[in-house]
Amino acid sequence: MAIPTKTEKGPASTLTVEDLTRAIKNSIDRSGMKEEEARAMATHVLNFFGYSERIIDNVLEPEDRDAFYMLEDSGILTTEREETTLYDGREWRIHYWMFRKERIAELSEAQKAKEELARGATVYDEVPEDTWVASTREKKPESPP
């Protein structure tokens, strides 16, 4: 599931469940939130937005709003307020929730880097085996422990 989103820096980008899962995992619980929990939260939040850039706060139940506030504290969501004057002269405030796509991208990339480091990936792993044989007639160097 992906939501087309626009950033101030450029054209529309896509916010995926995977990106939001990584961002949530990297921001909420530094000691290690389970992948399933982060994915469930990401899916739940994305379901509110659908294909919209923002959602109105009134659609949220109290427990959902608590989760949104938690994501706001971690920098993943932000709020916006719109004020309008009603016909009888009263002021009416409408509150909206929006993704902070730049922050999500930062957190997602940081989590990707952590995952790659945990796998023990090295730059040598990306070089094809036949390149080592053809250019140096040696074997690929062993990864450091």
C-alpha positions, 0 to 999 in steps of 0.5 A: 500500500502506498500513498502519493505524497508531495514534498516541498523539495520536489515532485510527488513521492510515495510513502510505503508501508515498509518506509513507515514501518522502518521509521516507526521502528527507528523512532518510537522504541530505541530498544527494539520494537517488534517488526510486526508491531511497527508494521501493524501501526504503520498499516493502521495509520496509513488506512486513515489517510488513504490517498489524502495528504491530510486527515481531519482529527474528528475521524479519530477515536481517542485510542487512535488519537493517542497513537497519532500524538505518539507519532507526532512526538517522534516527528512522523506526524504533524498537525495543522489548524484551520480557522473559519467564521461561521454564518452566525459569527462564531469562530470554528477550528478544524484540526488536521494530521499530516505526514512529515515525509522528510522526517520519515525518509530520514528515519527510514534510511537510518533504519535501513543502515542499521539493518544492513550493518546487522547483516554484516554487509560489506562493499565487497558483497556487491562486487560479482565473484567473476570480477575478482577472478578476472581483475586480480586472479585472487579470491574475494577478501573475507569480511571482517568479523 
